[in-house]
Amino acid sequence: MGGAFTIMKKISQKFLDYIKKSNEKAKKYNLENKGTGNFISLMIENPKHWEDYGIYNLRDLVRYNLETYIWDEFKSVNGIRPRFMNFKEMGIRELRRQVNLLKD
């Protein structure tokens, strides 16, 4: 019996708790700073949203944010997207190193 099977990943509760706590802080900040033009965006709390992006835990979120920053900032600095970078082969440390290079 040969057959393909898919391992289903599950959104971590720690990640969902992090989002909820971040949103609570953001709402409080936004209320305190209403009318100043300063605000903090809220994070989507629907697990399906994160699943669609392949983000299941805090580590996935950190990776996603680093990759997104590099993708956009590289374009801003160099005028082209870094299509030659293989993000999947880079660890978090390497992604952070790339972010730091773009900030210099």
C-alpha positions in Angstrom: 0.0 0.0 0.0 1.8 3.0 -1.2 0.3 6.4 -0.9 1.1 9.9 -0.2 0.1 11.4 3.1 0.2 14.9 4.4 1.4 15.8 7.9 -1.0 18.4 9.2 0.6 21.2 11.2 -1.4 22.8 13.9 -1.2 26.5 15.0 0.6 26.6 18.4 -1.5 27.9 21.3 1.6 29.9 22.4 1.5 31.7 19.1 -2.3 32.4 19.4 -1.8 33.7 23.0 1.1 35.9 21.8 -1.2 37.5 19.1 -4.0 38.1 21.6 -1.6 39.6 24.2 0.0 41.8 21.5 -3.4 43.0 20.3 -4.4 43.9 23.9 -1.3 46.0 24.3 -1.8 47.6 20.9 -5.5 48.5 21.7 -4.4 50.0 25.0 -1.7 52.0 23.3 -4.0 53.1 20.6 -6.6 54.3 23.1 -4.1 56.2 25.1 -2.6 57.9 21.9 -5.9 58.5 20.1 -5.7 61.6 17.9 -1.9 61.8 18.0 -1.3 60.0 14.7 0.6 57.3 16.6 -0.8 53.8 16.5 0.1 50.1 16.6 -1.5 47.8 14.0 -3.4 44.8 15.3 -2.5 41.3 14.2 -5.2 39.0 12.7 -6.4 36.5 15.3 -8.0 34.0 12.9 -5.8 30.8 12.8 -6.8 30.1 9.2 -5.1 33.3 8.1 -1.8 32.2 9.6 -2.2 28.7 8.2 -2.7 30.1 4.7 0.7 31.9 5.1 2.4 28.7 6.5 2.9 30.4 9.9 2.2 28.0 12.8 4.4 29.3 15.6 6.4 32.3 16.8 9.6 31.1 15.0 7.6 31.0 11.7 6.4 34.5 12.3 9.9 35.8 13.0 11.2 34.1 9.8 8.3 35.6 7.8 8.9 39.1 9.1 12.6 38.9 8.4 12.1 37.6 4.9 9.4 40.2 4.2 11.7 43.0 5.5 14.6 41.8 3.3 12.4 41.5 0.2 11.1 45.0 0.5 14.2 46.8 1.9 16.5 45.2 -0.6 14.3 46.7 -3.4 14.3 50.0 -1.7 18.1 50.1 -1.4 19.1 48.4 -4.6 16.2 49.0 -7.0 15.6 45.2 -7.6 14.1 42.4 -5.6 16.5 39.8 -4.2 15.2 36.9 -6.3 18.6 35.3 -6.2 18.4 34.8 -2.4 17.2 31.4 -1.3 15.4 32.2 1.9 14.4 28.6 2.5 18.1 27.7 2.8 18.8 30.5 5.3 18.6 30.1 9.0 17.2 32.9 11.2 20.8 34.1 12.0 21.6 34.5 8.3 18.3 36.3 7.7 19.1 38.7 10.7 22.6 39.2 9.2 21.0 40.2 5.9 18.7 42.6 7.7 21.7 44.2 9.5 23.6 44.6 6.2 20.6 46.4 4.7 20.4 48.8 7.7 24.1 49.8 7.4 
